């Protein structure tokens, strides 16, 4: 079973959602506090929306399916991995564009 950190605890489904969500919230607050340009604000919103869809929509399904395999079950094939990879493929260029736009706005 996977361990989380050095405490030897296994991460719960809630923890897998809360940590990235908290980081996203801190980033949004920091961006808004800096009075961002419109492109920076829009790109930040795009990245956060993609992250929320990934964490709230796809990851729980993958976790439930993945939990069944060690239990000896043979769950049906899932296309959720394609959705997860697709969202990652959208996040990468969005993050690159966000970084470039932020640097250009300085």
C-alpha positions in Angstrom: 0.0 0.0 0.0 1.4 3.5 -0.8 2.6 5.7 2.0 2.2 9.4 2.2 5.1 11.3 3.6 7.2 10.0 6.5 4.3 9.4 8.8 3.4 6.0 7.3 -0.2 6.9 6.7 -2.0 6.1 3.5 -3.5 9.1 1.7 -7.3 9.1 1.7 -9.4 10.1 -1.3 -10.1 13.4 0.5 -6.4 14.2 0.9 -5.7 13.5 -2.7 -8.2 16.3 -3.6 -7.5 18.7 -0.7 -3.8 19.2 -1.1 -3.8 20.2 -4.8 -7.0 22.2 -4.3 -5.5 24.2 -1.4 -2.4 24.9 -3.5 -4.6 26.1 -6.4 -6.5 28.3 -4.0 -3.3 29.9 -2.7 -2.1 30.5 -6.2 -5.4 32.1 -7.2 -5.3 34.4 -4.2 -1.7 35.4 -4.9 -2.5 36.1 -8.6 -5.6 38.2 -7.7 -3.6 40.1 -5.0 -1.0 41.1 -7.7 -3.6 42.8 -9.9 -3.0 40.6 -12.9 -3.4 41.5 -16.5 -6.5 40.0 -18.2 -4.5 37.3 -20.0 -2.8 36.2 -16.8 -6.2 36.1 -15.0 -7.8 34.1 -17.8 -4.9 31.6 -18.1 -4.9 31.1 -14.3 -8.6 30.4 -14.5 -8.2 27.9 -17.3 -5.5 26.0 -15.4 -7.6 26.0 -12.2 -10.7 24.7 -14.0 -8.6 22.0 -15.7 -7.2 21.0 -12.3 -10.7 20.9 -10.7 -12.1 18.8 -13.5 -9.2 16.4 -13.1 -9.3 16.2 -9.3 -13.1 16.1 -8.9 -14.2 14.4 -12.0 -11.6 11.9 -13.1 -9.4 11.1 -10.2 -12.1 9.7 -7.9 -13.2 7.3 -10.6 -9.7 6.2 -11.2 -9.1 5.7 -7.5 -12.3 3.6 -7.1 -11.4 1.5 -10.1 -7.8 1.1 -8.9 -8.8 0.1 -5.4 -10.7 -2.9 -6.9 -7.6 -4.4 -8.6 -5.6 -5.2 -5.5 -8.7 -6.8 -4.0 -8.6 -9.3 -6.8 -11.4 -8.0 -8.9 -11.2 -7.5 -12.7 -13.0 -4.2 -13.3 -14.0 -3.4 -16.8 -11.6 -1.4 -18.9 -11.8 2.3 -18.4 -11.4 5.3 -20.7 -10.9 7.6 -17.7 -7.1 7.3 -18.1 -7.5 8.9 -21.5 -9.4 11.8 -19.9 -6.7 12.2 -17.3 -3.9 12.3 -19.8 -6.0 14.6 -22.1 -6.4 17.0 -19.2 -2.7 16.9 -18.5 -2.0 17.5 -22.2 -4.2 20.6 -22.0 -2.6 21.8 -18.7 1.0 21.7 -19.9 0.6 24.3 -22.7 -1.7 26.4 -20.5 0.9 26.5 -17.8 3.6 27.4 -20.3 1.5 30.1 -21.7 0.7 31.3 -18.2 4.4 31.5 -17.3 5.3 33.3 -20.5 2.4 35.8 -20.1 3.2 36.4 -16.5 6.9 37.1 -17.3 5.9 39.4 -20.1 3.6 41.3 -17.8 6.4 42.1 -15.3 
